Every structure is written in structure tokens, then in C-alpha cells.
Amino acid sequence: MAVAVKSQRIDFRANAKQKSILEKAAGLKNLTLSSYILTSSLRQAQIDLAENGTLLLSDKSRNLVMSALENPPKPNAALKSLFR
């Protein structure tokens, strides 16, 4: 089984209370502090990226977008000039 080499370092500062909370939570999961922070951060990052990659439209907005895609306007002079 291949093991991924961890070659990048991430540093941040926390106050004593924040560190204590993180250490207690890591202990509950039987993880090192670094492993706990990394797995928790990655999980949240994946959620944030998924939310940012999804665009929700109302029915009216969706219909406007689909109409524009299905029936694009004729290129005007400025657009034609841009592509020359």
C-alpha cells in the first residue's frame, strides 16, 4: 500500500482555550491534534467547495437562462469586432 508523503506545512496560531478545545476533541476521536485539525478542515473545505460550485436558480431565472442559451441573440458589431 502506497503512503502519501506529507511535504507541505501549514502553521496557525490559537489561544490556549482554542487549543484545549481542539485537543479534547482530537482525544475523543483518538487522533493527534494535527490529524484532527487536518481531517476536520478538509471535511469542511469539501462542503464549502461543493456549496460554492452549485448555483441554485428560481424557476423564472432558470427559464431565462435556458431561453438565452436556446435562442441566443444575433452578434452585434461590437461582438463581431471583438472576434476579428
MOPAC internal coordinates of N, CA, C and O (Angstrom, degrees):
PM7 1SCF
backbone

  N    0.0000 0     0.00 0     0.00 0    0    0    0
  C    1.4493 1     0.00 0     0.00 0    1    0    0
  C    1.5188 1   108.91 1     0.00 0    2    1    0
  O    1.2310 1   120.58 1   -50.96 1    3    2    1
  N    1.3362 1   116.50 1   129.04 1    3    2    1
  C    1.4579 1   121.62 1   179.83 1    5    3    2
  C    1.5228 1   110.36 1   -76.45 1    6    5    3
  O    1.2310 1   121.40 1   -37.49 1    7    6    5
  N    1.3080 1   114.92 1   142.51 1    7    6    5
  C    1.4622 1   121.23 1   178.85 1    9    7    6
  C    1.5219 1   107.53 1  -112.47 1   10    9    7
  O    1.2310 1   120.88 1   -52.70 1   11   10    9
  N    1.3250 1   115.92 1   127.30 1   11   10    9
  C    1.4642 1   120.16 1   178.71 1   13   11   10
  C    1.5224 1   109.20 1   -71.43 1   14   13   11
  O    1.2310 1   121.09 1   -49.66 1   15   14   13
  N    1.3248 1   115.52 1   130.34 1   15   14   13
  C    1.4546 1   120.60 1   179.04 1   17   15   14
  C    1.5158 1   108.69 1   -83.56 1   18   17   15
  O    1.2310 1   120.69 1   -53.14 1   19   18   17
  N    1.2969 1   116.29 1   126.86 1   19   18   17
  C    1.4615 1   121.34 1   178.47 1   21   19   18
  C    1.5205 1   107.90 1   -92.77 1   22   21   19
  O    1.2310 1   121.16 1   -73.83 1   23   22   21
  N    1.3363 1   115.39 1   106.17 1   23   22   21
  C    1.4574 1   119.43 1  -175.50 1   25   23   22
  C    1.5263 1   113.00 1  -112.31 1   26   25   23
  O    1.2310 1   120.18 1   174.19 1   27   26   25
  N    1.3166 1   117.26 1    -5.81 1   27   26   25
  C    1.4579 1   120.78 1  -177.77 1   29   27   26
  C    1.5274 1   109.82 1  -105.99 1   30   29   27
  O    1.2310 1   121.50 1   -33.44 1   31   30   29
  N    1.3082 1   114.74 1   146.56 1   31   30   29
  C    1.4584 1   120.46 1  -177.20 1   33   31   30
  C    1.5239 1   109.35 1  -118.30 1   34   33   31
  O    1.2310 1   120.55 1   -39.42 1   35   34   33
  N    1.3203 1   116.55 1   140.58 1   35   34   33
  C    1.4587 1   122.74 1   175.84 1   37   35   34
  C    1.5237 1   106.70 1  -125.63 1   38   37   35
  O    1.2310 1   120.67 1   -54.36 1   39   38   37
  N    1.3085 1   116.32 1   125.64 1   39   38   37
  C    1.4634 1   121.10 1   179.19 1   41   39   38
  C    1.5235 1   109.47 1  -117.65 1   42   41   39
  O    1.2310 1   120.60 1   -37.45 1   43   42   41
  N    1.3275 1   116.46 1   142.55 1   43   42   41
  C    1.4526 1   121.07 1   171.75 1   45   43   42
  C    1.5185 1   108.87 1  -153.32 1   46   45   43
  O    1.2310 1   120.83 1   -16.12 1   47   46   45
  N    1.3026 1   116.02 1   163.88 1   47   46   45
  C    1.4539 1   121.42 1  -178.80 1   49   47   46
  C    1.5173 1   110.13 1  -111.79 1   50   49   47
  O    1.2310 1   121.05 1   -33.20 1   51   50   49
  N    1.3105 1   115.60 1   146.80 1   51   50   49
  C    1.4600 1   122.59 1   176.95 1   53   51   50
  C    1.5163 1   107.80 1  -140.01 1   54   53   51
  O    1.2310 1   120.82 1   -23.81 1   55   54   53
  N    1.3255 1   116.05 1   156.19 1   55   54   53
  C    1.4639 1   117.76 1   175.27 1   57   55   54
  C    1.5368 1   108.49 1   -82.99 1   58   57   55
  O    1.2310 1   120.69 1    -6.78 1   59   58   57
  N    1.3007 1   116.28 1   173.22 1   59   58   57
  C    1.4660 1   121.32 1  -174.56 1   61   59   58
  C    1.5249 1   112.09 1   -60.61 1   62   61   59
  O    1.2310 1   120.22 1   139.67 1   63   62   61
  N    1.3274 1   117.18 1   -40.33 1   63   62   61
  C    1.4639 1   120.70 1  -179.20 1   65   63   62
  C    1.5254 1   110.89 1   -66.14 1   66   65   63
  O    1.2310 1   120.51 1   136.21 1   67   66   65
  N    1.3361 1   116.64 1   -43.79 1   67   66   65
  C    1.4605 1   120.43 1   178.90 1   69   67   66
  C    1.5269 1   111.01 1   -61.79 1   70   69   67
  O    1.2310 1   120.75 1   136.67 1   71   70   69
  N    1.3254 1   116.16 1   -43.33 1   71   70   69
  C    1.4638 1   120.07 1  -179.68 1   73   71   70
  C    1.5177 1   110.53 1   -64.28 1   74   73   71
  O    1.2310 1   120.19 1   139.15 1   75   74   73
  N    1.3097 1   117.25 1   -40.85 1   75   74   73
  C    1.4603 1   121.31 1   179.58 1   77   75   74
  C    1.5263 1   111.30 1   -61.73 1   78   77   75
  O    1.2310 1   120.74 1   136.26 1   79   78   77
  N    1.3224 1   116.19 1   -43.74 1   79   78   77
  C    1.4716 1   120.31 1   178.61 1   81   79   78
  C    1.5252 1   110.24 1   -61.73 1   82   81   79
  O    1.2310 1   120.55 1   134.64 1   83   82   81
  N    1.3264 1   116.56 1   -45.36 1   83   82   81
  C    1.4625 1   120.57 1   179.94 1   85   83   82
  C    1.5284 1   111.37 1   -63.78 1   86   85   83
  O    1.2310 1   120.26 1   139.32 1   87   86   85
  N    1.3166 1   117.10 1   -40.68 1   87   86   85
  C    1.4701 1   120.71 1   178.88 1   89   87   86
  C    1.5217 1   111.05 1   -63.97 1   90   89   87
  O    1.2310 1   120.05 1   137.85 1   91   90   89
  N    1.3289 1   117.50 1   -42.15 1   91   90   89
  C    1.4728 1   120.61 1   178.88 1   93   91   90
  C    1.5248 1   110.53 1   -63.35 1   94   93   91
  O    1.2310 1   120.58 1   136.20 1   95   94   93
  N    1.3262 1   116.50 1   -43.80 1   95   94   93
  C    1.4618 1   120.03 1   179.70 1   97   95   94
  C    1.5331 1   111.01 1   -65.08 1   98   97   95
  O    1.2310 1   120.35 1   139.43 1   99   98   97
  N    1.3105 1   116.95 1   -40.57 1   99   98   97
  C    1.4684 1   120.86 1   177.63 1  101   99   98
  C    1.5188 1   110.25 1   -61.77 1  102  101   99
  O    1.2310 1   120.83 1   139.00 1  103  102  101
  N    1.3275 1   116.01 1   -41.00 1  103  102  101
  C    1.4566 1   120.42 1   178.63 1  105  103  102
  C    1.5196 1   112.25 1   -62.31 1  106  105  103
  O    1.2310 1   120.48 1   141.19 1  107  106  105
  N    1.3311 1   116.69 1   -38.81 1  107  106  105
  C    1.4651 1   120.10 1   178.14 1  109  107  106
  C    1.5233 1   111.80 1   -61.40 1  110  109  107
  O    1.2310 1   120.61 1   148.16 1  111  110  109
  N    1.3179 1   116.44 1   -31.84 1  111  110  109
  C    1.4698 1   121.70 1   179.97 1  113  111  110
  C    1.5286 1   111.92 1   -92.83 1  114  113  111
  O    1.2310 1   120.85 1   179.62 1  115  114  113
  N    1.3332 1   115.98 1    -0.38 1  115  114  113
  C    1.4632 1   122.07 1  -178.28 1  117  115  114
  C    1.5359 1   110.73 1    59.13 1  118  117  115
  O    1.2310 1   121.11 1  -136.96 1  119  118  117
  N    1.3383 1   115.47 1    43.04 1  119  118  117
  C    1.4616 1   122.08 1   179.11 1  121  119  118
  C    1.5185 1   109.46 1  -121.00 1  122  121  119
  O    1.2310 1   121.30 1   -21.83 1  123  122  121
  N    1.3141 1   115.11 1   158.17 1  123  122  121
  C    1.4617 1   118.52 1   170.68 1  125  123  122
  C    1.5241 1   107.36 1   -70.53 1  126  125  123
  O    1.2310 1   120.93 1   -18.13 1  127  126  125
  N    1.3041 1   115.82 1   161.87 1  127  126  125
  C    1.4503 1   120.15 1   178.57 1  129  127  126
  C    1.5324 1   110.42 1   -58.92 1  130  129  127
  O    1.2310 1   120.24 1   134.47 1  131  130  129
  N    1.3165 1   117.14 1   -45.53 1  131  130  129
  C    1.4629 1   120.84 1   179.51 1  133  131  130
  C    1.5227 1   111.97 1   -60.99 1  134  133  131
  O    1.2310 1   120.03 1   134.87 1  135  134  133
  N    1.3185 1   117.55 1   -45.13 1  135  134  133
  C    1.4655 1   120.84 1   179.96 1  137  135  134
  C    1.5192 1   111.25 1   -64.26 1  138  137  135
  O    1.2310 1   120.40 1   139.38 1  139  138  137
  N    1.3264 1   116.84 1   -40.62 1  139  138  137
  C    1.4493 1   120.96 1   179.23 1  141  139  138
  C    1.5284 1   111.05 1   -62.78 1  142  141  139
  O    1.2310 1   120.80 1   131.73 1  143  142  141
  N    1.3242 1   116.08 1   -48.27 1  143  142  141
  C    1.4672 1   119.76 1  -179.40 1  145  143  142
  C    1.5219 1   110.63 1   -63.63 1  146  145  143
  O    1.2310 1   119.95 1   137.84 1  147  146  145
  N    1.3188 1   117.69 1   -42.16 1  147  146  145
  C    1.4617 1   120.67 1  -178.93 1  149  147  146
  C    1.5261 1   111.02 1   -64.99 1  150  149  147
  O    1.2310 1   119.49 1   130.72 1  151  150  149
  N    1.3362 1   118.57 1   -49.28 1  151  150  149
  C    1.4644 1   119.86 1  -178.12 1  153  151  150
  C    1.5294 1   111.43 1   -65.79 1  154  153  151
  O    1.2310 1   120.17 1   139.96 1  155  154  153
  N    1.3230 1   117.29 1   -40.04 1  155  154  153
  C    1.4668 1   120.36 1   178.76 1  157  155  154
  C    1.5162 1   111.36 1   -65.65 1  158  157  155
  O    1.2310 1   120.61 1   136.88 1  159  158  157
  N    1.3142 1   116.44 1   -43.12 1  159  158  157
  C    1.4623 1   121.01 1   179.86 1  161  159  158
  C    1.5219 1   111.42 1   -65.66 1  162  161  159
  O    1.2310 1   120.18 1   138.40 1  163  162  161
  N    1.3231 1   117.27 1   -41.60 1  163  162  161
  C    1.4621 1   120.45 1   179.29 1  165  163  162
  C    1.5206 1   111.26 1   -64.91 1  166  165  163
  O    1.2310 1   120.46 1   139.34 1  167  166  165
  N    1.3330 1   116.73 1   -40.66 1  167  166  165
  C    1.4556 1   120.73 1   178.58 1  169  167  166
  C    1.5321 1   110.06 1   -60.50 1  170  169  167
  O    1.2310 1   120.33 1   133.77 1  171  170  169
  N    1.3252 1   116.97 1   -46.23 1  171  170  169
  C    1.4640 1   120.83 1   179.43 1  173  171  170
  C    1.5203 1   111.22 1   -67.35 1  174  173  171
  O    1.2310 1   120.09 1   142.45 1  175  174  173
  N    1.3141 1   117.44 1   -37.55 1  175  174  173
  C    1.4623 1   120.83 1   178.91 1  177  175  174
  C    1.5268 1   110.72 1   -62.65 1  178  177  175
  O    1.2310 1   120.13 1   139.62 1  179  178  177
  N    1.3297 1   117.35 1   -40.38 1  179  178  177
  C    1.4622 1   120.68 1   178.36 1  181  179  178
  C    1.5264 1   110.83 1   -64.55 1  182  181  179
  O    1.2310 1   120.04 1   140.77 1  183  182  181
  N    1.3196 1   117.54 1   -39.23 1  183  182  181
  C    1.4666 1   121.70 1   176.64 1  185  183  182
  C    1.5215 1   109.70 1   -63.55 1  186  185  183
  O    1.2310 1   120.18 1   132.01 1  187  186  185
  N    1.3285 1   117.26 1   -47.99 1  187  186  185
  C    1.4622 1   121.69 1  -179.11 1  189  187  186
  C    1.5265 1   111.45 1   -60.71 1  190  189  187
  O    1.2310 1   120.55 1   137.28 1  191  190  189
  N    1.3363 1   116.55 1   -42.72 1  191  190  189
  C    1.4596 1   120.14 1   179.64 1  193  191  190
  C    1.5224 1   111.60 1   -66.23 1  194  193  191
  O    1.2310 1   120.54 1   139.86 1  195  194  193
  N    1.3311 1   116.56 1   -40.14 1  195  194  193
  C    1.4638 1   119.93 1   178.72 1  197  195  194
  C    1.5234 1   110.97 1   -64.47 1  198  197  195
  O    1.2310 1   120.32 1   138.53 1  199  198  197
  N    1.3216 1   117.00 1   -41.47 1  199  198  197
  C    1.4603 1   120.58 1   179.20 1  201  199  198
  C    1.5213 1   111.11 1   -66.04 1  202  201  199
  O    1.2310 1   120.47 1   142.40 1  203  202  201
  N    1.3146 1   116.71 1   -37.60 1  203  202  201
  C    1.4609 1   121.21 1  -178.64 1  205  203  202
  C    1.5272 1   111.48 1   -74.16 1  206  205  203
  O    1.2310 1   120.15 1   154.87 1  207  206  205
  N    1.3090 1   117.31 1   -25.13 1  207  206  205
  C    1.4595 1   121.51 1  -178.16 1  209  207  206
  C    1.5149 1   113.51 1   -87.02 1  210  209  207
  O    1.2310 1   120.02 1   179.30 1  211  210  209
  N    1.3184 1   117.57 1    -0.70 1  211  210  209
  C    1.4548 1   121.78 1  -178.75 1  213  211  210
  C    1.5203 1   109.39 1  -113.09 1  214  213  211
  O    1.2310 1   120.83 1   -52.33 1  215  214  213
  N    1.2994 1   116.01 1   127.67 1  215  214  213
  C    1.4505 1   121.39 1   178.90 1  217  215  214
  C    1.5217 1   108.15 1  -110.17 1  218  217  215
  O    1.2310 1   120.34 1   -60.26 1  219  218  217
  N    1.3155 1   116.95 1   119.74 1  219  218  217
  C    1.4555 1   121.41 1   179.06 1  221  219  218
  C    1.5240 1   108.95 1  -102.31 1  222  221  219
  O    1.2310 1   121.04 1   -51.00 1  223  222  221
  N    1.3180 1   115.62 1   129.00 1  223  222  221
  C    1.4537 1   121.18 1  -179.51 1  225  223  222
  C    1.5238 1   109.85 1  -120.16 1  226  225  223
  O    1.2310 1   121.29 1   -29.27 1  227  226  225
  N    1.3089 1   115.14 1   150.73 1  227  226  225
  C    1.4612 1   119.56 1   171.41 1  229  227  226
  C    1.5283 1   107.39 1   -69.92 1  230  229  227
  O    1.2310 1   120.28 1   -13.91 1  231  230  229
  N    1.3256 1   117.07 1   166.09 1  231  230  229
  C    1.4624 1   120.27 1   177.90 1  233  231  230
  C    1.5251 1   110.70 1   -58.56 1  234  233  231
  O    1.2310 1   120.41 1   138.00 1  235  234  233
  N    1.3235 1   116.83 1   -42.00 1  235  234  233
  C    1.4624 1   121.31 1  -178.96 1  237  235  234
  C    1.5288 1   110.65 1   -62.41 1  238  237  235
  O    1.2310 1   120.35 1   133.02 1  239  238  237
  N    1.3365 1   116.94 1   -46.98 1  239  238  237
  C    1.4661 1   120.86 1  -179.82 1  241  239  238
  C    1.5210 1   111.10 1   -64.99 1  242  241  239
  O    1.2310 1   120.39 1   138.36 1  243  242  241
  N    1.3264 1   116.87 1   -41.64 1  243  242  241
  C    1.4629 1   120.53 1   178.64 1  245  243  242
  C    1.5254 1   110.07 1   -60.59 1  246  245  243
  O    1.2310 1   120.57 1   136.97 1  247  246  245
  N    1.3219 1   116.51 1   -43.03 1  247  246  245
  C    1.4704 1   120.23 1   179.89 1  249  247  246
  C    1.5270 1   111.39 1   -63.88 1  250  249  247
  O    1.2310 1   120.22 1   141.44 1  251  250  249
  N    1.3368 1   117.19 1   -38.56 1  251  250  249
  C    1.4627 1   120.65 1   177.60 1  253  251  250
  C    1.5258 1   111.33 1   -64.08 1  254  253  251
  O    1.2310 1   120.48 1   136.39 1  255  254  253
  N    1.3281 1   116.68 1   -43.61 1  255  254  253
  C    1.4632 1   121.11 1   179.45 1  257  255  254
  C    1.5245 1   110.03 1   -64.21 1  258  257  255
  O    1.2310 1   120.47 1   133.53 1  259  258  257
  N    1.3256 1   116.72 1   -46.47 1  259  258  257
  C    1.4671 1   119.97 1  -178.72 1  261  259  258
  C    1.5336 1   110.69 1   -64.21 1  262  261  259
  O    1.2310 1   120.08 1   141.30 1  263  262  261
  N    1.3141 1   117.45 1   -38.70 1  263  262  261
  C    1.4563 1   121.42 1   178.58 1  265  263  262
  C    1.5342 1   110.57 1   -63.31 1  266  265  263
  O    1.2310 1   120.71 1   136.86 1  267  266  265
  N    1.3310 1   116.26 1   -43.14 1  267  266  265
  C    1.4648 1   119.93 1   179.07 1  269  267  266
  C    1.5247 1   111.32 1   -65.24 1  270  269  267
  O    1.2310 1   119.94 1   143.70 1  271  270  269
  N    1.3205 1   117.72 1   -36.30 1  271  270  269
  C    1.4672 1   120.75 1   178.33 1  273  271  270
  C    1.5264 1   111.71 1   -71.26 1  274  273  271
  O    1.2310 1   120.99 1   141.36 1  275  274  273
  N    1.3206 1   115.72 1   -38.64 1  275  274  273
  C    1.4602 1   120.00 1  -177.80 1  277  275  274
  C    1.5289 1   112.39 1   -79.25 1  278  277  275
  O    1.2310 1   120.31 1   153.29 1  279  278  277
  N    1.3312 1   117.01 1   -26.71 1  279  278  277
  C    1.4604 1   121.94 1  -177.32 1  281  279  278
  C    1.5299 1   110.14 1  -132.31 1  282  281  279
  O    1.2310 1   120.10 1  -112.61 1  283  282  281
  N    1.3298 1   117.41 1    67.39 1  283  282  281
  C    1.4686 1   118.97 1  -176.67 1  285  283  282
  C    1.5267 1   110.75 1   -65.73 1  286  285  283
  O    1.2310 1   120.36 1   -32.79 1  287  286  285
  N    1.3259 1   116.91 1   147.21 1  287  286  285
  C    1.4663 1   119.26 1   177.74 1  289  287  286
  C    1.5306 1   110.08 1   -69.82 1  290  289  287
  O    1.2310 1   121.08 1   -22.88 1  291  290  289
  N    1.3174 1   115.54 1   157.12 1  291  290  289
  C    1.4667 1   120.94 1   176.79 1  293  291  290
  C    1.5268 1   108.55 1   -66.90 1  294  293  291
  O    1.2310 1   120.02 1   -37.91 1  295  294  293
  N    1.3456 1   117.57 1   142.09 1  295  294  293
  C    1.4652 1   119.62 1   179.14 1  297  295  294
  C    1.5338 1   110.83 1   -62.89 1  298  297  295
  O    1.2310 1   121.02 1   -44.41 1  299  298  297
  N    1.3169 1   115.65 1   135.59 1  299  298  297
  C    1.4681 1   119.77 1   177.03 1  301  299  298
  C    1.5331 1   109.40 1   -90.37 1  302  301  299
  O    1.2310 1   120.43 1    -1.96 1  303  302  301
  N    1.3199 1   116.79 1   178.04 1  303  302  301
  C    1.4741 1   121.58 1  -176.20 1  305  303  302
  C    1.5185 1   111.68 1   -60.45 1  306  305  303
  O    1.2310 1   120.37 1   139.46 1  307  306  305
  N    1.3280 1   116.90 1   -40.54 1  307  306  305
  C    1.4719 1   119.87 1  -178.44 1  309  307  306
  C    1.5294 1   111.04 1   -63.83 1  310  309  307
  O    1.2310 1   120.29 1   139.70 1  311  310  309
  N    1.3325 1   117.05 1   -40.30 1  311  310  309
  C    1.4670 1   120.18 1   178.93 1  313  311  310
  C    1.5184 1   110.69 1   -68.03 1  314  313  311
  O    1.2310 1   120.58 1   137.79 1  315  314  313
  N    1.3205 1   116.50 1   -42.21 1  315  314  313
  C    1.4682 1   119.69 1   178.40 1  317  315  314
  C    1.5279 1   110.24 1   -61.34 1  318  317  315
  O    1.2310 1   120.68 1   138.93 1  319  318  317
  N    1.3108 1   116.30 1   -41.07 1  319  318  317
  C    1.4650 1   121.44 1   179.23 1  321  319  318
  C    1.5268 1   110.82 1   -63.93 1  322  321  319
  O    1.2310 1   120.57 1   140.98 1  323  322  321
  N    1.2932 1   116.52 1   -39.02 1  323  322  321
  C    1.4601 1   121.82 1  -179.64 1  325  323  322
  C    1.5306 1   111.34 1   -61.17 1  326  325  323
  O    1.2310 1   120.31 1   143.48 1  327  326  325
  N    1.3172 1   117.02 1   -36.52 1  327  326  325
  C    1.4565 1   120.59 1  -176.46 1  329  327  326
  C    1.5316 1   113.61 1   -87.04 1  330  329  327
  O    1.2310 1   119.86 1   178.62 1  331  330  329
  N    1.3300 1   117.87 1    -1.38 1  331  330  329
  C    1.4617 1   120.30 1   176.95 1  333  331  330
  C    1.4841 1   111.69 1   -79.79 1  334  333  331
  O    1.2310 1   120.10 1   180.00 1  335  334  333

